[in-house]
Amino acid sequence: MIEQVRPADWDAWLQAQPARPLVLDVREPWEVRTASVTPRGFDLLALPMNEVPARLAELPADRPIACLCHHGMRSQQVALFLAQNGYDDVANIAGGIDAWSRDHDPFVARY
């Protein structure tokens, strides 16, 4: 089962991680240009969902990975894919960047 991290609980989740997490933003480039999170205490990699299988080797298996999309559906699918491919510490940012803007950082644009 994939851990669901609500943006309202992000800071607590971040503090509980054993290593610096990677936020994997699986949205399309135009979406990332429209609205994006600011990496504070984590690294950020924008990698569209359809490119993840071909670029799997670029993702660190020894760090927590939290997947992000617009509303949390694509990121959930990517998180499941990662878990099925040997990534043990994977989470989904529930509600996506839309919830991030509402519940964690109101300066992030909504679309």
C-alpha positions in Angstrom: 0.0 0.0 0.0 1.3 3.4 -0.9 1.6 6.0 1.8 -0.6 9.0 1.3 0.9 12.3 2.4 -1.6 15.2 2.7 0.0 18.6 2.0 -1.3 19.9 5.3 0.9 17.2 6.9 3.9 17.7 4.6 6.3 19.3 7.2 5.8 16.5 9.7 6.3 13.9 7.0 9.4 15.7 5.8 10.9 15.7 9.3 10.3 12.0 9.8 12.3 10.9 6.7 15.6 9.1 7.2 17.2 10.8 4.2 16.6 13.9 2.1 13.5 13.0 0.0 13.0 13.5 -3.7 9.7 15.0 -4.9 9.0 13.5 -8.3 6.7 15.8 -10.2 5.1 13.6 -12.9 3.1 16.4 -14.6 3.6 17.6 -18.1 6.1 20.4 -18.7 3.3 23.0 -19.3 1.8 22.1 -16.0 5.2 22.5 -14.2 5.6 25.9 -15.8 2.1 26.9 -14.6 2.6 25.9 -11.0 5.5 24.3 -9.1 6.6 23.6 -5.6 9.7 25.2 -4.1 12.2 22.6 -2.9 12.8 23.3 0.8 14.3 20.3 2.6 13.8 18.1 -0.4 15.0 17.8 -3.9 12.7 18.2 -6.9 12.7 16.3 -10.2 10.1 17.0 -12.9 9.7 13.9 -15.0 6.5 13.4 -17.0 4.6 10.3 -16.1 5.1 8.7 -19.6 8.9 9.1 -19.3 9.3 7.4 -15.9 9.7 3.8 -17.2 12.5 4.7 -19.6 14.3 6.8 -17.0 13.8 4.6 -14.0 17.5 4.2 -13.4 17.8 8.0 -12.8 15.6 7.7 -9.6 17.4 7.0 -6.4 16.3 3.7 -4.7 18.0 4.7 -1.4 15.9 7.8 -0.7 12.3 8.5 0.0 10.3 9.5 -3.1 7.1 11.5 -2.9 5.2 11.6 -6.2 3.3 14.7 -7.2 0.8 15.5 -10.0 -2.2 17.8 -10.4 -4.8 16.0 -8.2 -3.0 12.9 -7.1 -4.1 10.2 -9.6 -1.1 10.1 -11.9 1.3 10.4 -9.0 -0.5 7.4 -7.3 0.0 5.3 -10.5 3.7 6.3 -10.6 4.1 5.5 -6.9 2.6 2.0 -7.5 4.9 1.5 -10.5 7.9 2.5 -8.4 6.9 0.1 -5.6 6.4 -2.7 -8.1 9.9 -2.0 -9.4 11.7 -2.3 -6.1 11.4 1.1 -4.6 10.6 0.6 -0.9 10.1 4.2 0.3 7.5 5.7 -1.9 4.6 8.0 -1.1 1.9 9.9 -3.0 1.2 13.5 -2.3 -2.6 13.2 -1.9 -4.6 15.8 -3.7 -1.6 16.9 -5.8 -0.4 20.4 -6.4 -3.9 21.6 -6.1 -4.1 20.5 -2.5 -0.6 21.7 -2.0 -1.7 25.2 -2.9 -4.9 25.0 -0.8 -3.4 23.4 2.3 0.4 24.1 2.4 1.5 27.0 0.2 -1.1 29.4 -1.0 1.5 31.2 -3.2 1.5 28.2 -5.6 -0.8 28.9 -8.5 -3.9 26.8 -9.0 -5.1 25.7 -12.4 
